[in-house]
Amino acid sequence: MIQTTEHCYIVKSDAILDGEPIVKGSRTPVRVIVEMWRVGVSPEEIPQRLPHLSLSKVFNALSYYLDHQAEINEYIERNQGLETPLDSSAENPKKSQWPEELLNFEGDPDFPPFESYRDELLPPREPELF
């Protein structure tokens, strides 16, 4: 069952994220919007990155956060260990599906790249008419 809050676009449901406050009509938690805002994404930019949200929903989520900071901060802390950091690929690079030999290939010295002799090419000829 969906519980409404004093903020018109923020609801809670035990069936969605164990009752964490979310934006109505989505599964986007208020926590995600707050985390984006904290790292410097302006409220006006958030709908560009999360196009299913309107600007009014973003501001309503931030308003909910300002009224319930302890609750949202607890959700943020609880989810810190669950999410992978954005730069985790640098720490744990994925093994490429391509063979090392192919990845390290720098070209064949007997076949120079096209650009190396482009200026030596003759311009196209005019077609001959009978």
N, C-alpha and C positions, 0 to 999 in steps of 0.2 A: 504494500500500500504506500502511496506517495504522500509524504507529509509536506505541507506548505510551510513556508517561513514568513517572517515579517517583510522579507524582500521578495518582490513579485516574480523574479526570474530564478530564484534559488529554491530548490526542493531537496528533500531527502527521501531515500527509499532503501529499506533493508535489502532489497533484491539487487540494488546497484551499488557497488563498492562498499558494501556493508554499512550503508547509512551515511556515508561521507556526503557533505553538501555538494550538489552538482547544479549545473545550469539546466534549467527546465527545457525539456525537449532534446536533451543530449545526454551523453555519459561523461561530459567534461567536468571534472571536479573544480571547485573554486580554487583548490590548492594549485592547480596547473597555471591558472591565470595569475595568481599571486606570485608564483615562482618566476614566470616570464617578466612580470612587472619589476620584481626585485633585481633581476639581472640587467635592467635598463631598457626593456622593450616598453615603449609608450603605450598607453591604453588604446590610442588610435591605430597603432600598428598591429595589435593583437588580432583584430578581425581579418587582417590581411594574411596572417599566418594560420589562423583558425577560421576559415571562411564560413563555417556553419554558425558562428556567433556574430551577433550584431553589436555595435558599439554600446548600445544601452545595456545589453546583457553583461558586457565586460565591466562597465562602470557599476552595475548592480552587484556583480561578484566582488569587486574591490570594496564596495560599500559594506557588503556582508562581512568581508574580512576585517575591515576596520571596526565593526561592531562585535566580532567574535575572534579576535586575534589569537587568544590562547588555544581555542579549538583548532583553528586552521594550522597554527604553528605545530601543534601536536601531530596532525596528519602529515605535515611536511617532514617532520623528524622521523616519523614512522616509515615513510616511504623513501627516505634517503638511501638506505641499504638495498632497496629492491630495484631501483632504477640504475642503469648503467650510465656512467658519465659520458658526456658528448665526445671527449677525447680518448675514450677507452681503446679506440682502434690503434692509437700510437703505442699503447702499452701491450696490447695483445693483437698484433697484426694477423689477419687471416691468411692462411696459406692460399696462394693463387692456384687457380685451376690450370694455368698455363705452365708448361715446362720451363725450368730455369734457362735452358739453352735458348729458347725463343725469347724470353724476357731480356736476356743479355745480348741479343743479336744487334750489331751495330752497322750492318750493311756488308755488301760484298765489294772489296776494293777494285775488282775488275769491272764493276758496273757503277760508275759515278752517278750521283743523283741527277735528275733531269735539270734542276736549276743550275748546275755547274756548267752546262754547255748550252743553255737556252739562248744566250745572245749570239751564238754561232749559227743558229738555225736560219735558213733562208725564209723570207716572207712568202706567204702563199701566192701562187701564180694566178693570173687571170685565166679563166677558162677560155679555151680556144673555140672560136665560132667558125663554122664552115663557110 
